[in-house]
């Protein structure tokens, strides 16, 4: 589920999606739905660049030995 959501959030229009999720969070009264929206808002705020990715791969490889 997390990978599926991350794939959805890897779009150029993240700002619009963030604003939509934030609006939905403000208007919903369901506690479970609020938590789910917070999870999505947290995912959309994540950012990484190629250097981060390279460092993560190098770190992961170091655990293989």
PDBQT receptor file of N, H, CA, C and O in Angstrom, charges set to zero:
ATOM      1  N   UNK A   1       0.820  -1.186   0.000  1.00  0.00    +0.000 N 
ATOM      2  CA  UNK A   1       0.000   0.000   0.000  1.00  0.00    +0.000 C 
ATOM      3  C   UNK A   1       0.870   1.258   0.000  1.00  0.00    +0.000 C 
ATOM      4  O   UNK A   1       0.576   2.215  -0.716  1.00  0.00    +0.000 OA
ATOM      5  N   UNK A   2       1.941   1.259   0.801  1.00  0.00    +0.000 N 
ATOM      6  H   UNK A   2       2.180   0.482   1.382  1.00  0.00    +0.000 HD
ATOM      7  CA  UNK A   2       2.810   2.432   0.876  1.00  0.00    +0.000 C 
ATOM      8  C   UNK A   2       3.455   2.698  -0.475  1.00  0.00    +0.000 C 
ATOM      9  O   UNK A   2       3.497   3.842  -0.928  1.00  0.00    +0.000 OA
ATOM     10  N   UNK A   3       3.962   1.644  -1.128  1.00  0.00    +0.000 N 
ATOM     11  H   UNK A   3       3.928   0.715  -0.760  1.00  0.00    +0.000 HD
ATOM     12  CA  UNK A   3       4.593   1.836  -2.433  1.00  0.00    +0.000 C 
ATOM     13  C   UNK A   3       3.592   2.342  -3.464  1.00  0.00    +0.000 C 
ATOM     14  O   UNK A   3       3.931   3.179  -4.301  1.00  0.00    +0.000 OA
ATOM     15  N   UNK A   4       2.388   1.850  -3.408  1.00  0.00    +0.000 N 
ATOM     16  H   UNK A   4       2.113   1.171  -2.728  1.00  0.00    +0.000 HD
ATOM     17  CA  UNK A   4       1.350   2.322  -4.331  1.00  0.00    +0.000 C 
ATOM     18  C   UNK A   4       1.064   3.805  -4.108  1.00  0.00    +0.000 C 
ATOM     19  O   UNK A   4       0.952   4.571  -5.065  1.00  0.00    +0.000 OA
ATOM     20  N   UNK A   5       0.947   4.206  -2.840  1.00  0.00    +0.000 N 
ATOM     21  H   UNK A   5       1.038   3.584  -2.063  1.00  0.00    +0.000 HD
ATOM     22  CA  UNK A   5       0.701   5.621  -2.544  1.00  0.00    +0.000 C 
ATOM     23  C   UNK A   5       1.884   6.487  -2.955  1.00  0.00    +0.000 C 
ATOM     24  O   UNK A   5       1.699   7.575  -3.501  1.00  0.00    +0.000 OA
ATOM     25  N   UNK A   6       3.093   6.010  -2.696  1.00  0.00    +0.000 N 
ATOM     26  H   UNK A   6       3.243   5.126  -2.253  1.00  0.00    +0.000 HD
ATOM     27  CA  UNK A   6       4.281   6.778  -3.080  1.00  0.00    +0.000 C 
ATOM     28  C   UNK A   6       4.322   6.972  -4.592  1.00  0.00    +0.000 C 
ATOM     29  O   UNK A   6       4.691   8.044  -5.073  1.00  0.00    +0.000 OA
ATOM     30  N   UNK A   7       3.947   5.944  -5.336  1.00  0.00    +0.000 N 
ATOM     31  H   UNK A   7       3.648   5.074  -4.945  1.00  0.00    +0.000 HD
ATOM     32  CA  UNK A   7       3.930   6.056  -6.788  1.00  0.00    +0.000 C 
ATOM     33  C   UNK A   7       2.943   7.125  -7.236  1.00  0.00    +0.000 C 
ATOM     34  O   UNK A   7       3.225   7.867  -8.177  1.00  0.00    +0.000 OA
ATOM     35  N   UNK A   8       1.795   7.215  -6.579  1.00  0.00    +0.000 N 
ATOM     36  H   UNK A   8       1.566   6.613  -5.814  1.00  0.00    +0.000 HD
ATOM     37  CA  UNK A   8       0.807   8.238  -6.915  1.00  0.00    +0.000 C 
ATOM     38  C   UNK A   8       1.336   9.645  -6.630  1.00  0.00    +0.000 C 
ATOM     39  O   UNK A   8       1.014  10.596  -7.341  1.00  0.00    +0.000 OA
ATOM     40  N   UNK A   9       2.146   9.761  -5.587  1.00  0.00    +0.000 N 
ATOM     41  H   UNK A   9       2.407   8.989  -5.009  1.00  0.00    +0.000 HD
ATOM     42  CA  UNK A   9       2.609  11.074  -5.161  1.00  0.00    +0.000 C 
ATOM     43  C   UNK A   9       3.864  11.538  -5.905  1.00  0.00    +0.000 C 
ATOM     44  O   UNK A   9       4.318  12.667  -5.716  1.00  0.00    +0.000 OA
ATOM     45  N   UNK A  10       4.416  10.676  -6.741  1.00  0.00    +0.000 N 
ATOM     46  H   UNK A  10       4.048   9.759  -6.894  1.00  0.00    +0.000 HD
ATOM     47  CA  UNK A  10       5.585  11.064  -7.539  1.00  0.00    +0.000 C 
ATOM     48  C   UNK A  10       5.116  11.703  -8.841  1.00  0.00    +0.000 C 
ATOM     49  O   UNK A  10       5.418  11.220  -9.933  1.00  0.00    +0.000 OA
ATOM     50  N   UNK A  11       4.404  12.753  -8.710  1.00  0.00    +0.000 N 
ATOM     51  H   UNK A  11       4.159  13.146  -7.824  1.00  0.00    +0.000 HD
ATOM     52  CA  UNK A  11       3.885  13.483  -9.866  1.00  0.00    +0.000 C 
ATOM     53  C   UNK A  11       4.379  14.920  -9.798  1.00  0.00    +0.000 C 
ATOM     54  O   UNK A  11       4.840  15.386  -8.756  1.00  0.00    +0.000 OA
ATOM     55  N   UNK A  12       4.278  15.603 -10.911  1.00  0.00    +0.000 N 
ATOM     56  H   UNK A  12       3.905  15.224 -11.757  1.00  0.00    +0.000 HD
ATOM     57  CA  UNK A  12       4.744  16.990 -10.963  1.00  0.00    +0.000 C 
ATOM     58  C   UNK A  12       3.852  17.930 -10.161  1.00  0.00    +0.000 C 
ATOM     59  O   UNK A  12       4.312  18.964  -9.677  1.00  0.00    +0.000 OA
ATOM     60  N   UNK A  13       2.589  17.577 -10.023  1.00  0.00    +0.000 N 
ATOM     61  H   UNK A  13       2.215  16.737 -10.416  1.00  0.00    +0.000 HD
ATOM     62  CA  UNK A  13       1.631  18.485  -9.399  1.00  0.00    +0.000 C 
ATOM     63  C   UNK A  13       1.404  18.133  -7.924  1.00  0.00    +0.000 C 
ATOM     64  O   UNK A  13       0.264  18.020  -7.471  1.00  0.00    +0.000 OA
ATOM     65  N   UNK A  14       2.498  17.963  -7.187  1.00  0.00    +0.000 N 
ATOM     66  H   UNK A  14       3.424  18.055  -7.554  1.00  0.00    +0.000 HD
ATOM     67  CA  UNK A  14       2.415  17.588  -5.779  1.00  0.00    +0.000 C 
ATOM     68  C   UNK A  14       1.787  18.691  -4.939  1.00  0.00    +0.000 C 
ATOM     69  O   UNK A  14       1.088  18.408  -3.966  1.00  0.00    +0.000 OA
ATOM     70  N   UNK A  15       2.030  19.943  -5.306  1.00  0.00    +0.000 N 
ATOM     71  H   UNK A  15       2.598  20.172  -6.096  1.00  0.00    +0.000 HD
ATOM     72  CA  UNK A  15       1.476  21.054  -4.532  1.00  0.00    +0.000 C 
ATOM     73  C   UNK A  15      -0.048  21.014  -4.556  1.00  0.00    +0.000 C 
ATOM     74  O   UNK A  15      -0.694  21.181  -3.521  1.00  0.00    +0.000 OA
ATOM     75  N   UNK A  16      -0.614  20.795  -5.721  1.00  0.00    +0.000 N 
ATOM     76  H   UNK A  16      -0.089  20.660  -6.561  1.00  0.00    +0.000 HD
ATOM     77  CA  UNK A  16      -2.076  20.731  -5.842  1.00  0.00    +0.000 C 
ATOM     78  C   UNK A  16      -2.627  19.545  -5.052  1.00  0.00    +0.000 C 
ATOM     79  O   UNK A  16      -3.661  19.660  -4.393  1.00  0.00    +0.000 OA
ATOM     80  N   UNK A  17      -1.937  18.415  -5.119  1.00  0.00    +0.000 N 
ATOM     81  H   UNK A  17      -1.098  18.322  -5.655  1.00  0.00    +0.000 HD
ATOM     82  CA  UNK A  17      -2.380  17.242  -4.383  1.00  0.00    +0.000 C 
ATOM     83  C   UNK A  17      -2.286  17.489  -2.873  1.00  0.00    +0.000 C 
ATOM     84  O   UNK A  17      -3.171  17.086  -2.118  1.00  0.00    +0.000 OA
ATOM     85  N   UNK A  18      -1.210  18.154  -2.439  1.00  0.00    +0.000 N 
ATOM     86  H   UNK A  18      -0.491  18.481  -3.053  1.00  0.00    +0.000 HD
ATOM     87  CA  UNK A  18      -1.043  18.484  -1.023  1.00  0.00    +0.000 C 
ATOM     88  C   UNK A  18      -2.181  19.383  -0.544  1.00  0.00    +0.000 C 
ATOM     89  O   UNK A  18      -2.749  19.158   0.525  1.00  0.00    +0.000 OA
ATOM     90  N   UNK A  19      -2.510  20.393  -1.334  1.00  0.00    +0.000 N 
ATOM     91  H   UNK A  19      -2.049  20.576  -2.202  1.00  0.00    +0.000 HD
ATOM     92  CA  UNK A  19      -3.592  21.306  -0.971  1.00  0.00    +0.000 C 
ATOM     93  C   UNK A  19      -4.925  20.576  -0.888  1.00  0.00    +0.000 C 
ATOM     94  O   UNK A  19      -5.732  20.850   0.001  1.00  0.00    +0.000 OA
ATOM     95  N   UNK A  20      -5.157  19.654  -1.802  1.00  0.00    +0.000 N 
ATOM     96  H   UNK A  20      -4.502  19.431  -2.524  1.00  0.00    +0.000 HD
ATOM     97  CA  UNK A  20      -6.399  18.880  -1.798  1.00  0.00    +0.000 C 
ATOM     98  C   UNK A  20      -6.483  17.998  -0.555  1.00  0.00    +0.000 C 
ATOM     99  O   UNK A  20      -7.526  17.934   0.095  1.00  0.00    +0.000 OA
ATOM    100  N   UNK A  21      -5.388  17.320  -0.228  1.00  0.00    +0.000 N 
ATOM    101  H   UNK A  21      -4.541  17.372  -0.757  1.00  0.00    +0.000 HD
ATOM    102  CA  UNK A  21      -5.369  16.471   0.963  1.00  0.00    +0.000 C 
ATOM    103  C   UNK A  21      -5.546  17.299   2.237  1.00  0.00    +0.000 C 
ATOM    104  O   UNK A  21      -6.250  16.888   3.159  1.00  0.00    +0.000 OA
ATOM    105  N   UNK A  22      -4.906  18.459   2.279  1.00  0.00    +0.000 N 
ATOM    106  H   UNK A  22      -4.334  18.793   1.530  1.00  0.00    +0.000 HD
ATOM    107  CA  UNK A  22      -5.035  19.332   3.447  1.00  0.00    +0.000 C 
ATOM    108  C   UNK A  22      -6.471  19.814   3.619  1.00  0.00    +0.000 C 
ATOM    109  O   UNK A  22      -6.981  19.878   4.737  1.00  0.00    +0.000 OA
ATOM    110  N   UNK A  23      -7.111  20.149   2.521  1.00  0.00    +0.000 N 
ATOM    111  H   UNK A  23      -6.696  20.097   1.612  1.00  0.00    +0.000 HD
ATOM    112  CA  UNK A  23      -8.511  20.573   2.571  1.00  0.00    +0.000 C 
ATOM    113  C   UNK A  23      -9.392  19.426   3.067  1.00  0.00    +0.000 C 
ATOM    114  O   UNK A  23     -10.241  19.614   3.939  1.00  0.00    +0.000 OA
ATOM    115  N   UNK A  24      -9.178  18.241   2.501  1.00  0.00    +0.000 N 
ATOM    116  H   UNK A  24      -8.488  18.089   1.794  1.00  0.00    +0.000 HD
ATOM    117  CA  UNK A  24      -9.958  17.078   2.929  1.00  0.00    +0.000 C 
ATOM    118  C   UNK A  24      -9.763  16.817   4.423  1.00  0.00    +0.000 C 
ATOM    119  O   UNK A  24     -10.709  16.466   5.128  1.00  0.00    +0.000 OA
ATOM    120  N   UNK A  25      -8.536  16.990   4.893  1.00  0.00    +0.000 N 
ATOM    121  H   UNK A  25      -7.767  17.275   4.321  1.00  0.00    +0.000 HD
ATOM    122  CA  UNK A  25      -8.246  16.788   6.317  1.00  0.00    +0.000 C 
ATOM    123  C   UNK A  25      -9.045  17.778   7.175  1.00  0.00    +0.000 C 
ATOM    124  O   UNK A  25      -9.574  17.410   8.224  1.00  0.00    +0.000 OA
ATOM    125  N   UNK A  26      -9.125  19.003   6.734  1.00  0.00    +0.000 N 
ATOM    126  H   UNK A  26      -8.695  19.302   5.882  1.00  0.00    +0.000 HD
ATOM    127  CA  UNK A  26      -9.827  20.034   7.506  1.00  0.00    +0.000 C 
ATOM    128  C   UNK A  26     -11.329  19.793   7.584  1.00  0.00    +0.000 C 
ATOM    129  O   UNK A  26     -11.955  20.096   8.600  1.00  0.00    +0.000 OA
ATOM    130  N   UNK A  27     -11.905  19.253   6.525  1.00  0.00    +0.000 N 
ATOM    131  H   UNK A  27     -11.397  19.007   5.700  1.00  0.00    +0.000 HD
ATOM    132  CA  UNK A  27     -13.363  19.126   6.513  1.00  0.00    +0.000 C 
ATOM    133  C   UNK A  27     -13.870  17.791   7.055  1.00  0.00    +0.000 C 
ATOM    134  O   UNK A  27     -15.042  17.677   7.413  1.00  0.00    +0.000 OA
ATOM    135  N   UNK A  28     -13.004  16.784   7.119  1.00  0.00    +0.000 N 
ATOM    136  H   UNK A  28     -12.051  16.876   6.829  1.00  0.00    +0.000 HD
ATOM    137  CA  UNK A  28     -13.472  15.482   7.601  1.00  0.00    +0.000 C 
ATOM    138  C   UNK A  28     -13.586  15.465   9.123  1.00  0.00    +0.000 C 
ATOM    139  O   UNK A  28     -12.817  16.117   9.829  1.00  0.00    +0.000 OA
ATOM    140  N   UNK A  29     -14.547  14.714   9.601  1.00  0.00    +0.000 N 
ATOM    141  H   UNK A  29     -15.172  14.184   9.027  1.00  0.00    +0.000 HD
ATOM    142  CA  UNK A  29     -14.743  14.591  11.049  1.00  0.00    +0.000 C 
ATOM    143  C   UNK A  29     -14.421  13.179  11.536  1.00  0.00    +0.000 C 
ATOM    144  O   UNK A  29     -14.348  12.944  12.742  1.00  0.00    +0.000 OA
ATOM    145  N   UNK A  30     -14.231  12.244  10.615  1.00  0.00    +0.000 N 
ATOM    146  H   UNK A  30     -14.290  12.435   9.636  1.00  0.00    +0.000 HD
ATOM    147  CA  UNK A  30     -13.935  10.856  10.954  1.00  0.00    +0.000 C 
ATOM    148  C   UNK A  30     -12.474  10.729  11.387  1.00  0.00    +0.000 C 
ATOM    149  O   UNK A  30     -11.566  11.087  10.636  1.00  0.00    +0.000 OA
ATOM    150  N   UNK A  31     -12.254  10.223  12.589  1.00  0.00    +0.000 N 
ATOM    151  H   UNK A  31     -12.992   9.933  13.199  1.00  0.00    +0.000 HD
ATOM    152  CA  UNK A  31     -10.900  10.116  13.145  1.00  0.00    +0.000 C 
ATOM    153  C   UNK A  31     -10.002   9.200  12.302  1.00  0.00    +0.000 C 
ATOM    154  O   UNK A  31      -8.838   9.521  12.063  1.00  0.00    +0.000 OA
ATOM    155  N   UNK A  32     -10.534   8.078  11.861  1.00  0.00    +0.000 N 
ATOM    156  H   UNK A  32     -11.480   7.816  12.055  1.00  0.00    +0.000 HD
ATOM    157  CA  UNK A  32      -9.761   7.144  11.039  1.00  0.00    +0.000 C 
ATOM    158  C   UNK A  32      -9.363   7.791   9.716  1.00  0.00    +0.000 C 
ATOM    159  O   UNK A  32      -8.225   7.659   9.266  1.00  0.00    +0.000 OA
ATOM    160  N   UNK A  33     -10.305   8.486   9.104  1.00  0.00    +0.000 N 
ATOM    161  H   UNK A  33     -11.229   8.594   9.469  1.00  0.00    +0.000 HD
ATOM    162  CA  UNK A  33     -10.020   9.173   7.833  1.00  0.00    +0.000 C 
ATOM    163  C   UNK A  33      -8.978  10.273   8.033  1.00  0.00    +0.000 C 
ATOM    164  O   UNK A  33      -8.112  10.464   7.179  1.00  0.00    +0.000 OA
ATOM    165  N   UNK A  34      -9.053  10.996   9.150  1.00  0.00    +0.000 N 
ATOM    166  H   UNK A  34      -9.756  10.840   9.844  1.00  0.00    +0.000 HD
ATOM    167  CA  UNK A  34      -8.059  12.034   9.441  1.00  0.00    +0.000 C 
ATOM    168  C   UNK A  34      -6.658  11.432   9.540  1.00  0.00    +0.000 C 
ATOM    169  O   UNK A  34      -5.699  11.993   9.010  1.00  0.00    +0.000 OA
ATOM    170  N   UNK A  35      -6.541  10.286  10.222  1.00  0.00    +0.000 N 
ATOM    171  H   UNK A  35      -7.320   9.830  10.653  1.00  0.00    +0.000 HD
ATOM    172  CA  UNK A  35      -5.237   9.623  10.346  1.00  0.00    +0.000 C 
ATOM    173  C   UNK A  35      -4.712   9.184   8.983  1.00  0.00    +0.000 C 
ATOM    174  O   UNK A  35      -3.524   9.332   8.696  1.00  0.00    +0.000 OA
ATOM    175  N   UNK A  36      -5.598   8.642   8.143  1.00  0.00    +0.000 N 
ATOM    176  H   UNK A  36      -6.562   8.522   8.376  1.00  0.00    +0.000 HD
ATOM    177  CA  UNK A  36      -5.195   8.212   6.813  1.00  0.00    +0.000 C 
ATOM    178  C   UNK A  36      -4.736   9.405   5.968  1.00  0.00    +0.000 C 
ATOM    179  O   UNK A  36      -3.764   9.300   5.221  1.00  0.00    +0.000 OA
ATOM    180  N   UNK A  37      -5.430  10.527   6.086  1.00  0.00    +0.000 N 
ATOM    181  H   UNK A  37      -6.220  10.612   6.694  1.00  0.00    +0.000 HD
ATOM    182  CA  UNK A  37      -5.039  11.726   5.344  1.00  0.00    +0.000 C 
ATOM    183  C   UNK A  37      -3.703  12.275   5.856  1.00  0.00    +0.000 C 
ATOM    184  O   UNK A  37      -2.888  12.752   5.066  1.00  0.00    +0.000 OA
ATOM    185  N   UNK A  38      -3.476  12.211   7.163  1.00  0.00    +0.000 N 
ATOM    186  H   UNK A  38      -4.138  11.823   7.805  1.00  0.00    +0.000 HD
ATOM    187  CA  UNK A  38      -2.178  12.642   7.716  1.00  0.00    +0.000 C 
ATOM    188  C   UNK A  38      -1.046  11.774   7.173  1.00  0.00    +0.000 C 
ATOM    189  O   UNK A  38       0.037  12.271   6.865  1.00  0.00    +0.000 OA
ATOM    190  N   UNK A  39      -1.305  10.489   7.061  1.00  0.00    +0.000 N 
ATOM    191  H   UNK A  39      -2.185  10.085   7.311  1.00  0.00    +0.000 HD
ATOM    192  CA  UNK A  39      -0.326   9.568   6.480  1.00  0.00    +0.000 C 
ATOM    193  C   UNK A  39       0.011   9.985   5.045  1.00  0.00    +0.000 C 
ATOM    194  O   UNK A  39       1.183  10.038   4.670  1.00  0.00    +0.000 OA
ATOM    195  N   UNK A  40      -1.008  10.276   4.252  1.00  0.00    +0.000 N 
ATOM    196  H   UNK A  40      -1.960  10.232   4.556  1.00  0.00    +0.000 HD
ATOM    197  CA  UNK A  40      -0.781  10.681   2.863  1.00  0.00    +0.000 C 
ATOM    198  C   UNK A  40      -0.070  12.033   2.786  1.00  0.00    +0.000 C 
ATOM    199  O   UNK A  40       0.805  12.226   1.941  1.00  0.00    +0.000 OA
ATOM    200  N   UNK A  41      -0.439  12.960   3.658  1.00  0.00    +0.000 N 
ATOM    201  H   UNK A  41      -1.149  12.803   4.344  1.00  0.00    +0.000 HD
ATOM    202  CA  UNK A  41       0.223  14.267   3.684  1.00  0.00    +0.000 C 
ATOM    203  C   UNK A  41       1.699  14.091   4.034  1.00  0.00    +0.000 C 
ATOM    204  O   UNK A  41       2.563  14.750   3.455  1.00  0.00    +0.000 OA
ATOM    205  N   UNK A  42       1.979  13.208   4.976  1.00  0.00    +0.000 N 
ATOM    206  H   UNK A  42       1.277  12.674   5.447  1.00  0.00    +0.000 HD
ATOM    207  CA  UNK A  42       3.368  12.929   5.340  1.00  0.00    +0.000 C 
ATOM    208  C   UNK A  42       4.158  12.360   4.173  1.00  0.00    +0.000 C 
ATOM    209  O   UNK A  42       5.307  12.744   3.956  1.00  0.00    +0.000 OA
ATOM    210  N   UNK A  43       3.558  11.450   3.423  1.00  0.00    +0.000 N 
ATOM    211  H   UNK A  43       2.624  11.138   3.599  1.00  0.00    +0.000 HD
ATOM    212  CA  UNK A  43       4.233  10.865   2.267  1.00  0.00    +0.000 C 
ATOM    213  C   UNK A  43       4.505  11.900   1.187  1.00  0.00    +0.000 C 
ATOM    214  O   UNK A  43       5.568  11.896   0.565  1.00  0.00    +0.000 OA
ATOM    215  N   UNK A  44       3.551  12.775   0.970  1.00  0.00    +0.000 N 
ATOM    216  H   UNK A  44       2.688  12.778   1.475  1.00  0.00    +0.000 HD
ATOM    217  CA  UNK A  44       3.717  13.755  -0.104  1.00  0.00    +0.000 C 
ATOM    218  C   UNK A  44       4.786  14.788   0.247  1.00  0.00    +0.000 C 
ATOM    219  O   UNK A  44       5.366  15.409  -0.644  1.00  0.00    +0.000 OA
ATOM    220  N   UNK A  45       5.049  14.974   1.544  1.00  0.00    +0.000 N 
ATOM    221  H   UNK A  45       4.579  14.469   2.267  1.00  0.00    +0.000 HD
ATOM    222  CA  UNK A  45       6.076  15.922   1.969  1.00  0.00    +0.000 C 
ATOM    223  C   UNK A  45       7.489  15.354   1.827  1.00  0.00    +0.000 C 
ATOM    224  O   UNK A  45       8.467  16.102   1.854  1.00  0.00    +0.000 OA
ATOM    225  N   UNK A  46       7.597  14.031   1.677  1.00  0.00    +0.000 N 
ATOM    226  H   UNK A  46       6.803  13.423   1.655  1.00  0.00    +0.000 HD
ATOM    227  CA  UNK A  46       8.910  13.423   1.544  1.00  0.00    +0.000 C 
ATOM    228  C   UNK A  46       9.568  13.874   0.241  1.00  0.00    +0.000 C 
ATOM    229  O   UNK A  46       8.912  14.015  -0.791  1.00  0.00    +0.000 OA
ATOM    230  N   UNK A  47      10.843  14.089   0.313  1.00  0.00    +0.000 N 
ATOM    231  H   UNK A  47      11.376  13.974   1.151  1.00  0.00    +0.000 HD
ATOM    232  CA  UNK A  47      11.571  14.434  -0.899  1.00  0.00    +0.000 C 
ATOM    233  C   UNK A  47      12.961  13.822  -0.836  1.00  0.00    +0.000 C 
ATOM    234  O   UNK A  47      13.560  13.716   0.234  1.00  0.00    +0.000 OA
ATOM    235  N   UNK A  48      13.444  13.438  -1.952  1.00  0.00    +0.000 N 
ATOM    236  H   UNK A  48      12.958  13.524  -2.821  1.00  0.00    +0.000 HD
ATOM    237  CA  UNK A  48      14.785  12.880  -2.043  1.00  0.00    +0.000 C 
ATOM    238  C   UNK A  48      15.335  13.220  -3.419  1.00  0.00    +0.000 C 
ATOM    239  O   UNK A  48      14.590  13.402  -4.382  1.00  0.00    +0.000 OA
ATOM    240  N   UNK A  49      16.636  13.299  -3.484  1.00  0.00    +0.000 N 
ATOM    241  H   UNK A  49      17.241  13.151  -2.702  1.00  0.00    +0.000 HD
ATOM    242  CA  UNK A  49      17.263  13.555  -4.776  1.00  0.00    +0.000 C 
ATOM    243  C   UNK A  49      18.181  12.397  -5.122  1.00  0.00    +0.000 C 
ATOM    244  O   UNK A  49      18.258  11.422  -4.374  1.00  0.00    +0.000 OA
ATOM    245  N   UNK A  50      18.870  12.492  -6.237  1.00  0.00    +0.000 N 
ATOM    246  H   UNK A  50      18.806  13.283  -6.844  1.00  0.00    +0.000 HD
ATOM    247  CA  UNK A  50      19.718  11.389  -6.688  1.00  0.00    +0.000 C 
ATOM    248  C   UNK A  50      20.850  11.091  -5.712  1.00  0.00    +0.000 C 
ATOM    249  O   UNK A  50      21.235   9.934  -5.546  1.00  0.00    +0.000 OA
ATOM    250  N   UNK A  51      21.379  12.108  -5.077  1.00  0.00    +0.000 N 
ATOM    251  H   UNK A  51      21.067  13.048  -5.212  1.00  0.00    +0.000 HD
ATOM    252  CA  UNK A  51      22.459  11.893  -4.116  1.00  0.00    +0.000 C 
ATOM    253  C   UNK A  51      21.937  11.092  -2.918  1.00  0.00    +0.000 C 
ATOM    254  O   UNK A  51      22.615  10.186  -2.436  1.00  0.00    +0.000 OA
ATOM    255  N   UNK A  52      20.736  11.424  -2.440  1.00  0.00    +0.000 N 
ATOM    256  H   UNK A  52      20.185  12.161  -2.831  1.00  0.00    +0.000 HD
ATOM    257  CA  UNK A  52      20.134  10.659  -1.347  1.00  0.00    +0.000 C 
ATOM    258  C   UNK A  52      19.976   9.196  -1.748  1.00  0.00    +0.000 C 
ATOM    259  O   UNK A  52      20.331   8.291  -0.993  1.00  0.00    +0.000 OA
ATOM    260  N   UNK A  53      19.442   8.977  -2.937  1.00  0.00    +0.000 N 
ATOM    261  H   UNK A  53      19.154   9.712  -3.550  1.00  0.00    +0.000 HD
ATOM    262  CA  UNK A  53      19.221   7.614  -3.426  1.00  0.00    +0.000 C 
ATOM    263  C   UNK A  53      20.542   6.856  -3.494  1.00  0.00    +0.000 C 
ATOM    264  O   UNK A  53      20.624   5.704  -3.066  1.00  0.00    +0.000 OA
ATOM    265  N   UNK A  54      21.572   7.498  -4.031  1.00  0.00    +0.000 N 
ATOM    266  H   UNK A  54      21.505   8.433  -4.379  1.00  0.00    +0.000 HD
ATOM    267  CA  UNK A  54      22.885   6.864  -4.132  1.00  0.00    +0.000 C 
ATOM    268  C   UNK A  54      23.398   6.479  -2.747  1.00  0.00    +0.000 C 
ATOM    269  O   UNK A  54      23.922   5.381  -2.564  1.00  0.00    +0.000 OA
ATOM    270  N   UNK A  55      23.252   7.364  -1.783  1.00  0.00    +0.000 N 
ATOM    271  H   UNK A  55      22.826   8.257  -1.931  1.00  0.00    +0.000 HD
ATOM    272  CA  UNK A  55      23.700   7.077  -0.426  1.00  0.00    +0.000 C 
ATOM    273  C   UNK A  55      22.929   5.913   0.187  1.00  0.00    +0.000 C 
ATOM    274  O   UNK A  55      23.511   5.083   0.885  1.00  0.00    +0.000 OA
ATOM    275  N   UNK A  56      21.624   5.846  -0.069  1.00  0.00    +0.000 N 
ATOM    276  H   UNK A  56      21.151   6.520  -0.636  1.00  0.00    +0.000 HD
ATOM    277  CA  UNK A  56      20.816   4.754   0.468  1.00  0.00    +0.000 C 
ATOM    278  C   UNK A  56      21.236   3.417  -0.129  1.00  0.00    +0.000 C 
ATOM    279  O   UNK A  56      21.305   2.413   0.579  1.00  0.00    +0.000 OA
ATOM    280  N   UNK A  57      21.517   3.404  -1.430  1.00  0.00    +0.000 N 
ATOM    281  H   UNK A  57      21.461   4.220  -2.005  1.00  0.00    +0.000 HD
ATOM    282  CA  UNK A  57      21.948   2.173  -2.081  1.00  0.00    +0.000 C 
ATOM    283  C   UNK A  57      23.291   1.726  -1.504  1.00  0.00    +0.000 C 
ATOM    284  O   UNK A  57      23.483   0.545  -1.212  1.00  0.00    +0.000 OA
ATOM    285  N   UNK A  58      24.205   2.658  -1.344  1.00  0.00    +0.000 N 
ATOM    286  H   UNK A  58      24.049   3.616  -1.581  1.00  0.00    +0.000 HD
ATOM    287  CA  UNK A  58      25.509   2.309  -0.770  1.00  0.00    +0.000 C 
ATOM    288  C   UNK A  58      25.351   1.788   0.653  1.00  0.00    +0.000 C 
ATOM    289  O   UNK A  58      26.031   0.840   1.044  1.00  0.00    +0.000 OA
ATOM    290  N   UNK A  59      24.481   2.385   1.415  1.00  0.00    +0.000 N 
ATOM    291  H   UNK A  59      23.928   3.155   1.098  1.00  0.00    +0.000 HD
ATOM    292  CA  UNK A  59      24.233   1.919   2.777  1.00  0.00    +0.000 C 
ATOM    293  C   UNK A  59      23.627   0.526   2.774  1.00  0.00    +0.000 C 
ATOM    294  O   UNK A  59      24.037  -0.327   3.561  1.00  0.00    +0.000 OA
ATOM    295  N   UNK A  60      22.667   0.284   1.909  1.00  0.00    +0.000 N 
ATOM    296  H   UNK A  60      22.334   0.977   1.270  1.00  0.00    +0.000 HD
ATOM    297  CA  UNK A  60      22.024  -1.034   1.833  1.00  0.00    +0.000 C 
ATOM    298  C   UNK A  60      23.013  -2.101   1.440  1.00  0.00    +0.000 C 
ATOM    299  O   UNK A  60      22.974  -3.206   1.980  1.00  0.00    +0.000 OA
ATOM    300  N   UNK A  61      23.906  -1.795   0.502  1.00  0.00    +0.000 N 
ATOM    301  H   UNK A  61      23.938  -0.897   0.063  1.00  0.00    +0.000 HD
ATOM    302  CA  UNK A  61      24.901  -2.764   0.060  1.00  0.00    +0.000 C 
ATOM    303  C   UNK A  61      25.859  -3.114   1.192  1.00  0.00    +0.000 C 
ATOM    304  O   UNK A  61      26.335  -4.245   1.292  1.00  0.00    +0.000 OA
ATOM    305  N   UNK A  62      26.137  -2.126   2.044  1.00  0.00    +0.000 N 
ATOM    306  H   UNK A  62      25.750  -1.208   1.963  1.00  0.00    +0.000 HD
ATOM    307  CA  UNK A  62      27.075  -2.382   3.149  1.00  0.00    +0.000 C 
ATOM    308  C   UNK A  62      26.511  -3.401   4.133  1.00  0.00    +0.000 C 
ATOM    309  O   UNK A  62      27.284  -4.045   4.844  1.00  0.00    +0.000 OA
ATOM    310  N   UNK A  63      25.196  -3.569   4.200  1.00  0.00    +0.000 N 
ATOM    311  H   UNK A  63      24.568  -3.047   3.623  1.00  0.00    +0.000 HD
ATOM    312  CA  UNK A  63      24.592  -4.552   5.079  1.00  0.00    +0.000 C 
ATOM    313  C   UNK A  63      24.605  -5.954   4.477  1.00  0.00    +0.000 C 
ATOM    314  O   UNK A  63      24.410  -6.934   5.196  1.00  0.00    +0.000 OA
ATOM    315  N   UNK A  64      24.830  -6.063   3.173  1.00  0.00    +0.000 N 
ATOM    316  H   UNK A  64      24.988  -5.267   2.589  1.00  0.00    +0.000 HD
ATOM    317  CA  UNK A  64      24.840  -7.375   2.510  1.00  0.00    +0.000 C 
ATOM    318  C   UNK A  64      26.055  -8.205   2.907  1.00  0.00    +0.000 C 
ATOM    319  O   UNK A  64      26.011  -9.432   2.821  1.00  0.00    +0.000 OA
ATOM    320  N   UNK A  65      27.105  -7.585   3.325  1.00  0.00    +0.000 N 
ATOM    321  H   UNK A  65      27.141  -6.588   3.394  1.00  0.00    +0.000 HD
ATOM    322  CA  UNK A  65      28.355  -8.316   3.592  1.00  0.00    +0.000 C 
ATOM    323  C   UNK A  65      28.382  -8.931   4.939  1.00  0.00    +0.000 C 
ATOM    324  O   UNK A  65      29.365  -9.575   5.304  1.00  0.00    +0.000 OA
TER     325      UNK A  65
